[in-house]
Amino acid sequence: MKVLHLASWIGRESTGLGRVSTTLMHAQRGIGLDARIWTMDSPQELEFITSTEGLEPSSVRGFSVDGPSRLRYSKDLIKTIQSPEGLEFDVLHQQGIWQATSHAANLWRAAKKGPTLVAPQGSLSPWALDVNKWRKVIASKLYEHRNLHEAACLHALGMDEMQFMRDYGLKSPVAVIPNGISSEWIQATGDGERFRAKHSIPTDKKIFLFLSRITPKKGLPMFLEAMAAVPEASKNWHFIIAGFEEFGHMPEVVSTAERLGLSSNVSFPGPLYAQEKHDAFALADVCVLPSFTEGAPVFVLEALGAGVPVITTTGSPWEALLTHDAGWWPNPNAEELAQAVAAADSKSLEELKEMGARGRALVEKDYSSRGVALKLEQLYLWLLNGGEKPDSVYLS
């Protein structure tokens, strides 16, 4: 079976969405599918990603962008996806929406008469819909309404996301299949002390780690407010905020830390990749993702796979943190986040490691990328041939 993953970007600035695409494709190729990614990253970015993630260079193809970068419109992609080369694929699996890749998906569906599976990756939540709302209205009129409503199936990462799809008015079948984490990630090791030395991280404090986009929806000022509300936190914890900035949000994060007297408790090492990323997880005692809303963040999977407990909010579908005692799952407000900070502070390092071990066991059992690949293979076969509906699929 030939599967085309259509992703606007998978390079370094794609953060979690890129990892979703590359991890899934690698797992699918591991079970015998001819899975490939078409994207709009530069040749330099694709060379970096394929080399650092051990991907076959021939499995990833980049197309040049025409016009505004964020729109991700490519004349070459539009031409190729309707050509015999594009129509060789049996299924198109789109990762992320609102960019012009959705227009390309529409054209492939019309030309191939084949099934498209669309994974919004959290982009239909009420919070996400309200960001750049006018752009989404235009995109919907141009291509996204058709893309979502004519998809053979929608791919939700959890039951909450499926409800967002229904609330948006979508009637297509929905497959609820989470993102996965690779065995290679779980087995990888890092050197926390090497990271500490490189970035001058204090030796006398426990470590909170955030590793994602520094952007308003991630709730970083709110988490700093939570830290400030727990006097022990400023004494006992250092907060590493790693990632690249989006929407000019960094000044607000820095000024919040200054206002709260936490500047010496915060480090900004920038984006982290390859071995340095593993080193950061090796140093972390608790990983933090205080987002207002998420689809199914890869950062949480990576943290648990690295054996680190997690604080994330109910804006992310991670109730399993509570049921498996692998972290904390407060509502997205400073008061409840402060309660989670205080609870983490009350744990010894040994207790935190035990929580992390339970989280690693959870993702090994329920979130392996191979398991996700097998479920999606079953879904693709159903979309192509019919027959008995997979258990993961919910009809309207």
N, C-alpha and C positions, 0 to 999 in steps of 0.2 A: 504494500500500500504506500502511495506517495502522499505525504502530508506537507502542506505549505503553511508555515507560521508567518503571519504578516504582522510585523512590529514596527512602529514608527522609529524606534531606536533601541539599541541594546548596548551601546557604549557606556563609558564611565558615568556620564551625566544622566543616564536612564535609571540609575540606582536599582530599586527592587524590581521594576518591570523588566528590565533587561535580564536580570538574574532568573526571573520566572521563565522567560523564553528560552534562554540558553540551557538551563538545568533540565527543562522539560524535553527540549529537542535531543539533548545528549542521552537522556533516559530512554526516549522512544527509539533512537537508533540502537540502543543497547538491547532492545527486545525485538529488533528486526524490521522496524518500520523505516522507510526511506523518508525521514523527516528533515526539512530544511527551513532556514529562516531567510526571508527577504526583508531588508530594512533600509533606512536612509542614513546610516552612519558613514563617516568618511573612511577611506581605505586605512588610514592610520589607526582609527579607533577599532576597526574590525581586526586589524593585525594584533593589536594589544589584547582584545578580548579573546580571540581564538588561541593565542599563545598562553595567556594566563589561566584560561579555563580548560585547556586541553581539548579544544574542539577541532574537528577536521576543517581546514580552511575551505574546502569545496562545499561544506554544508551551510555556509553563510554567504549571502550575496548582498552587496550594497548598491544602492542607486543614488545618483546625485539629486540634490534638492533644488527645485526651481522656486524662486520667490521667497517669502518669509520663512525662516528656519523652523519656527514653531508649528507652522501649518503642515510641514512634511509632505508637500506636493512634489511629485516627481514625474515629469513627462516620460522618462525612460521606463519607470515602473508601470505607468498607465499603458504604455505600448506593449511592454513585455508580458504583462499579466494576461493580456488578451491574445497573445501569440501562441503558436503550438507549444512553445516551451512552457508557458504558464498554464496552458490547458492540459498538460500532462498530469497535473496533480489531481488526486481523487477527492481530497477534502481541503478546504481552506479554514484555518484556525486563526482568528484575528485576536491579537493581544493588545488591549487598550482601545479606546474610542476617542472621538472628537477631532482627530486629525484627518488629513486627506487620504490616509490609508483606507478609511471607510469607503471613500469613493472608488478606490481600486478594488475593494472587496465587492462592491455592487457590480462593477464591470465584469469581474471574474464570474460571479454568480450568473449573470445574464448570458455570458458567452459559453460557459461550461455546462450550464443547467445542473450544477453540482451543489452539494450542501456546504454552507458556511456555518461555522460555529464561532460565535462572538463572545469574547470574555471582556467585559467592561473593566475588570480589575478595580472595583470600588467606585467607578466614575459616575454611577447613577444614585449615589446616596444623596439625601437632601442637602447636606453640607457641600458636597462636591458640585452639585448642580448650581448652587448659588454663587460659586466662584466663576468670574468672567462670564456671567450669565448671558450677556448680550452676544458673546461669541458663540456660545452653545446654541442660542436661538438661530443664528445664521447658519451654523454648521448643520443643525437639524433640518432646516429648509433645503439646504444644498444637497445633503447626502445622508446624514445620520438617521433621520426618521426611516428612510427606506432601508438602510442597512440593518437597523435593529428589528424592524417589523417583518422583514423578509428573510431573516436568518432561519435556517432549518432548526437551529437550537441555540439557546443561550447558555453560557457557561458561568455559573455563580460559584463563588468560593465558599459560601456558607448559606444557611437558611435566611439570615438577615439580608444578604445581598439578593437572594431570590425575591424577597418581599419588596425590596426597592424596585426590582424590575416590574413586578406586578403593579406597584403603585404608580409607576411611570406609564402604565397602560399596555405593557407588552404581553402578548398572549401565546407566544411560541413556547414549545417545550423548554424546560430549564434543567440542565444537568448540574447537580451540586457536587462538585469535586474540588477539594482544596488544592492549594499549591503544595509542592513537595520539596524535600531537601535530599541531596545526594549522599550516598554512603561515603564518597570521597571527602565531602565537607565534614561529616561526623568523625571520620578517622584522622583528619588533619590535626596537626599540633602547632602551637605557637609559643613564642618566648616573651612572656609578659615583662620580664625585667629588661629585655632589650628595648621594648617599646617605652618603658618608664624612663630609661636613660636617654633615649633619643629625644623625647619630648619634655624632659625635666618634670615628670610627674612626682608629687611628694611621696615619700616612702612611709609616712606615718598615718596615712588615711586609706580607708576603703574606697573602692572605685565604682561610681556609676558610669555606664557607657551608653551614649546615644550615637548611632551610626546610621544616618539617613539624610534626606534633604533638610537643610535648615530653611524652613518655609512655614508660613503661618499656621497651616493645619496641624503641624506636629506638636503644638502646645508647649514649646520650650519655655516661654516666659511664665506660663502657668506652673510648670514644674519647678522653676526657680522660686516662685512664690511659695510652693509647697515646702521646698528645702528650708527657706527662711522661717517658715512657721514651726519648724522642729529645731530647737536650739542645739540638740546633739548633732544634727546633720552637718552644721558648719564646722563643728569640731572634729567629726569623725569621717567625713566623706569628701571626696574630690569628684567633680563632674566633668567627664571628657565628652565634649560635643564635637563629633566628627562628621564631616560631610561637606557638600558644596552648597553655597547660598542660592536661594531662589526668591524672586520678587523683592530683592533688597531688604531681606528680613534681618540680616545680621546686626545692624545697628540697634534694633529694638531688643534683641537678645542680650547684646553687650551692655546696653544702658540699663536693662532690668537687673542684670547681675551687679552693676555698679550701685544702683539705687538701693539694693537689698544688702549691700556689703558683702557680696559673695564673689567679687572679682578674683580673689586669690584662690577660690575653690573651683574655678572653672578653667579648662584648657580647650583651645580650638586648634587641633592638629591638622585640620583640612580633610579632604577626601582620603580614604584609605583603600588600598587595593592589594591583591595578591598576599604575600607573606606578612606584610605589615598589618593587614586586616586580621589575620589569625593571631598575630602578636597582641593586638588590642583586646580581642576576646579572651586571650589567656590571662591578661591583666585584670579584666573586669570581675567584680564581685556580684554586681546586679546590672542587667541591661534595662534601659528605660526607653519607652516609646509612648509619650503622653498625648497621643494624637486625639483630635476631636472626632476624626473619622478615618477609617482604613478599609481596604478590601480584605486582604489576608496577607499582612506584611511579611516579606521575606526576612526582614531583620529579626523578627521574633523566632522564626524557624531556625535561622542561623545561630541565634543566641542559645536556644535550647539544644541545638545540635552540638554546640561547643561546650555544653554542660554548665550554662550560666542561667540562674533564675531571672525572671523578667517581671518588671512592672509595666503594664500597658493598660489602657482604659477600655471601658465597655464600647467605645467607638471602634474597637477592633474585635473580631469574632474569636476571642480566646478565653472563653469560660473554662476551658480545659486546664488553664493554669491553676484554677481553684480546685477542680475535682481531682487533680493529680498532685496538689500541693507543690507546684513548681514555680509559683510566683504570686503576683497580686493583680487584681482586675477591678480597680475602682472606677467610678463614674468620672467623666472628664471635667473635674473642677478641682481647684486648688485645695479645698478642705479635705476631700477624700484622697487626693494624691498625698497630702501630708500624712494622713493615717497610714498609707502604704509605706511612705518613707520611714515613719516611726517604727512600723512593724519590721521593715528590713534592717533598721539600725539595731533592733533588739536581738537580732539573730547573730550567733557567733559565726566566724568564718567557716567552721566545720558544718554548721547547720545550713549555711548558704550553699556549700558544696553538695550536701545531700539533696537539697532542693534541685540544684542543677542536674544532678545525676538522674533524678526522677523525670525531669524535663527531657533529657537526652533519651531515656527509655521510651517516653511517650512518642517523640518524633520518629524514632527507629521503628516503632510498631505501627503508627497510624499515618505518618506523613512522609514515607519514603518516596522519592521521585520514581522509582521503579513501579511501586504500587499505583501511583497516579497515572503513569504511562499505560499500565495494563487496563485500568478503568477507562481511559480515553480511547484505547484501541477498541474496546467493546462498544463504546459509544459511536465511534466512527463507523464500525461495521453495521450498527443499527441504522445510522443515518443513510448509509449506502444501500443496504439490502432489506431493511425492515426486519420483521420477526419479533421475537419477544423483547419487550422494552427493558433496558437495563434498570437495575434498582436505583441507580443514581438519578434517574430522569423523573421529573414531575411535570404533569400535563396541566394546562390551564383549567 
